[in-house]
Amino acid sequence: MDQISALELHFGGFSLVIQQSILVWFGICIAFGIFFVVAGNKIKQQDPTKASKGIVYLSEEMLNLILFIIEGNLKEKTKKYIPIFGTCILMMLVANLIGLVGLQNPTSNVSFNATLAVSMWLMIQGNGIKKNGLLARMKELTEPMVLLTPLNIIGELALPISLTMRLFGNILAGSIITMLVYGLLKSLMPFGAIGLLVTPFLHMYFDIFSGCIQTYIFFTLGSFFLGQQVSEEE
């Protein structure tokens, strides 16, 4: 059965096309919104003298995962940025893994990834300016010598491009390769059924391993560059 790749809405002479990846992301947002409300209520009711279980235990493990990714880079500022990084890490992880249930990964959409990357870059630059001031931030671009200013500017602008294309390339490549393999097996039926024995390993690498590692890389780099701007100098 063919997947619906986009939702088309018509308002008179105006047409609006919403890609499946955006619809999937919208669904993930709703699901996590419900989860956070339920988890928050459960945590408030939790008896601290008893061992955590169920959704409270799951929330604690999620927090440990978030701290594992960002704490080493943000150091004493970690607590301040847990809400934004925690939400984005968990939602991107689900977005990268959702291909396992046959839905289009939101992160296979380059415009979606660019939005996340640019938002991360603006947060880094904004916090750097907020802490030290605009002049001090501009002065950093001239260090260690004025002649390197163009290279420093290029380096700063390269971050959102790098984050976007790395995530997009890996997730999209995995989706395409998996689709091609299934197409080949379908054309070779009934002998192609033997090939289904190897498809779980394809999903283990392209969906699970690649999805997890790309989430880790994206937010490790994001928190590292943010940490350089907001952490107290040692």
C-alpha positions as CSV (number, residue, x, y, z in Angstrom):
1,M,0.0,0.0,0.0
2,D,1.4,3.4,-1.0
3,Q,2.0,5.9,1.8
4,I,0.3,9.3,1.7
5,S,3.3,11.6,1.2
6,A,1.5,14.9,1.8
7,L,-1.8,16.5,2.8
8,E,-3.3,19.0,0.4
9,L,-5.7,21.6,1.6
10,H,-7.6,23.9,-0.7
11,F,-9.0,27.2,0.3
12,G,-10.7,28.7,-2.8
13,G,-7.8,29.4,-5.2
14,F,-5.2,28.9,-2.5
15,S,-3.6,25.4,-2.0
16,L,-1.6,24.4,1.0
17,V,0.6,21.2,0.9
18,I,1.8,19.8,4.2
19,Q,4.4,17.1,4.0
20,Q,3.9,13.8,5.9
21,S,7.1,14.5,7.8
22,I,5.6,17.7,9.2
23,L,2.3,15.9,10.1
24,V,4.3,13.2,11.9
25,W,6.2,15.9,13.8
26,F,3.0,17.5,14.8
27,G,1.7,14.2,16.1
28,I,4.9,13.7,18.1
29,C,4.5,17.1,19.6
30,I,1.0,16.3,20.8
31,A,2.1,12.9,22.1
32,F,4.9,14.4,24.1
33,G,2.7,17.2,25.4
34,I,0.3,14.6,26.8
35,F,3.2,12.5,28.2
36,F,4.8,15.5,30.0
37,V,1.5,16.5,31.6
38,V,0.8,12.9,32.8
39,A,4.4,12.4,33.9
40,G,4.5,15.7,35.8
41,N,1.4,14.8,37.8
42,K,2.7,11.3,38.6
43,I,6.0,12.8,39.8
44,K,4.2,15.2,42.1
45,Q,2.3,12.3,43.6
46,Q,5.4,10.1,43.9
47,D,6.4,9.1,47.5
48,P,10.2,9.9,47.7
49,T,10.7,7.1,50.2
50,K,9.6,4.5,47.7
51,A,11.3,3.2,44.6
52,S,10.2,4.8,41.4
53,K,8.3,2.7,38.9
54,G,6.3,3.1,35.8
55,I,6.2,6.5,34.1
56,V,8.2,8.1,37.0
57,Y,11.0,5.6,36.5
58,L,10.9,6.2,32.8
59,S,11.2,9.9,33.3
60,E,14.2,9.5,35.6
61,E,16.0,7.4,32.9
62,M,15.1,10.1,30.3
63,L,16.7,12.7,32.6
64,N,19.8,10.6,33.0
65,L,20.1,10.3,29.2
66,I,19.8,14.1,28.8
67,L,22.4,14.7,31.4
68,F,24.7,12.2,29.8
69,I,24.6,14.2,26.5
70,I,24.8,17.8,27.8
71,E,26.2,17.9,31.3
72,G,29.8,17.6,30.3
73,N,29.5,20.6,28.0
74,L,27.2,22.9,29.9
75,K,28.6,22.2,33.4
76,E,27.1,24.5,36.0
77,K,24.6,25.9,33.5
78,T,23.1,22.4,32.8
79,K,20.0,22.8,35.0
80,K,19.0,26.1,33.2
81,Y,19.0,24.4,29.8
82,I,17.6,21.0,30.7
83,P,14.0,22.0,29.6
84,I,14.9,23.0,26.0
85,F,17.6,20.4,25.4
86,G,15.6,17.7,27.1
87,T,12.5,18.3,25.1
88,C,14.4,18.5,21.8
89,I,16.6,15.4,22.5
90,L,13.6,13.2,23.3
91,M,11.5,14.4,20.4
92,M,14.3,14.1,17.9
93,L,15.1,10.6,19.1
94,V,11.5,9.6,18.5
95,A,11.5,11.4,15.2
96,N,14.6,9.5,14.1
97,L,13.1,6.1,15.2
98,I,9.6,6.5,13.9
99,G,10.5,5.1,10.5
100,L,10.4,1.7,12.3
101,V,6.6,1.9,12.2
102,G,6.4,2.9,8.6
103,L,6.0,6.7,9.0
104,Q,8.3,9.2,7.4
105,N,11.0,10.5,9.6
106,P,10.6,14.3,10.2
107,T,14.4,14.5,10.1
108,S,14.5,13.3,6.5
109,N,13.1,16.7,5.6
110,V,16.0,19.2,5.1
111,S,13.8,22.3,5.9
112,F,12.8,20.7,9.2
113,N,16.4,20.0,10.1
114,A,17.5,23.5,9.0
115,T,14.9,25.0,11.3
116,L,16.2,23.0,14.3
117,A,19.8,23.8,13.5
118,V,19.2,27.5,12.9
119,S,17.2,27.7,16.2
120,M,20.1,26.1,18.0
121,W,22.6,28.5,16.4
122,L,20.5,31.5,17.3
123,M,20.3,30.3,20.9
124,I,24.1,30.0,21.0
125,Q,24.7,33.4,19.5
126,G,22.0,35.1,21.6
127,N,23.2,33.7,24.9
128,G,26.8,34.6,24.0
129,I,25.7,38.2,23.3
130,K,23.5,38.3,26.4
131,K,26.4,37.2,28.7
132,N,29.3,39.3,27.4
133,G,27.6,42.0,25.2
134,L,27.6,42.5,21.4
135,L,31.0,44.1,21.2
136,A,32.7,41.4,23.2
137,R,31.1,38.7,20.9
138,M,32.2,40.6,17.8
139,K,35.7,40.9,19.3
140,E,35.9,37.1,19.7
141,L,35.6,36.8,15.9
142,T,38.8,38.8,15.5
143,E,40.9,36.5,17.7
144,P,43.7,35.5,17.8
145,M,44.4,38.0,15.0
146,V,42.3,40.3,12.8
147,L,43.4,38.6,9.6
148,L,41.5,35.4,10.7
149,T,38.2,37.2,11.1
150,P,36.7,36.0,7.8
151,L,37.6,32.4,8.7
152,N,36.1,32.8,12.2
153,I,32.9,34.1,10.6
154,I,32.7,31.2,8.2
155,G,33.3,28.8,11.1
156,E,30.4,30.3,13.0
157,L,28.1,30.1,10.0
158,A,29.2,26.5,9.2
159,L,27.7,25.2,12.4
160,P,24.0,25.3,11.4
161,I,24.8,24.0,7.9
162,S,26.9,21.2,9.3
163,L,24.2,20.2,11.8
164,T,21.5,20.3,9.1
165,M,23.3,18.3,6.4
166,R,24.7,15.7,8.7
167,L,21.3,14.8,10.2
168,F,19.5,15.1,6.9
169,G,22.0,13.0,5.0
170,N,22.2,10.1,7.4
171,I,18.5,9.8,8.0
172,L,17.5,10.2,4.4
173,A,20.2,7.8,3.2
174,G,18.9,5.1,5.6
175,S,15.3,5.6,4.5
176,I,16.3,5.3,0.8
177,I,18.5,2.3,1.2
178,T,15.9,0.5,3.2
179,M,13.2,1.3,0.6
180,L,15.4,0.1,-2.2
181,V,16.1,-3.2,-0.4
182,Y,12.4,-3.8,0.1
183,G,11.7,-2.9,-3.5
184,L,14.3,-5.4,-4.6
185,L,12.9,-8.1,-2.4
186,K,9.4,-7.5,-3.7
187,S,10.5,-7.8,-7.3
188,L,12.2,-11.1,-6.5
189,M,9.3,-12.8,-4.8
190,P,8.8,-15.6,-3.9
191,F,12.6,-16.0,-3.6
192,G,12.9,-12.5,-2.2
193,A,11.2,-13.7,1.0
194,I,14.6,-15.2,2.0
195,G,16.0,-11.7,2.1
196,L,13.6,-10.7,4.8
197,L,16.0,-12.5,7.2
198,V,18.5,-9.7,6.8
199,T,16.1,-6.7,6.9
200,P,16.0,-6.6,10.8
201,F,19.7,-6.0,10.7
202,L,19.2,-3.1,8.2
203,H,16.7,-1.5,10.6
204,M,19.0,-2.1,13.6
205,Y,21.7,0.0,11.8
206,F,19.9,2.6,9.7
207,D,16.9,3.2,12.0
208,I,18.0,2.4,15.5
209,F,21.8,2.9,15.7
210,S,22.0,5.8,13.2
211,G,18.9,7.5,14.7
212,C,20.4,7.3,18.2
213,I,23.9,8.4,17.2
214,Q,22.7,11.3,15.1
215,T,20.6,12.6,18.0
216,Y,23.7,12.3,20.3
217,I,25.9,14.1,17.8
218,F,23.5,16.9,17.1
219,F,23.0,17.9,20.7
220,T,26.5,17.1,21.9
221,L,27.7,19.7,19.3
222,G,24.9,22.1,20.1
223,S,25.6,21.9,23.9
224,F,29.4,22.2,23.4
225,F,29.2,25.4,21.4
226,L,26.6,26.8,23.8
227,G,28.7,25.8,26.8
228,Q,31.6,27.8,25.3
229,Q,29.4,30.9,25.4
230,V,27.6,30.5,28.8
231,S,29.8,28.4,31.1
232,E,32.1,30.2,33.6
233,E,35.7,30.2,32.4
234,E,37.9,27.9,34.4
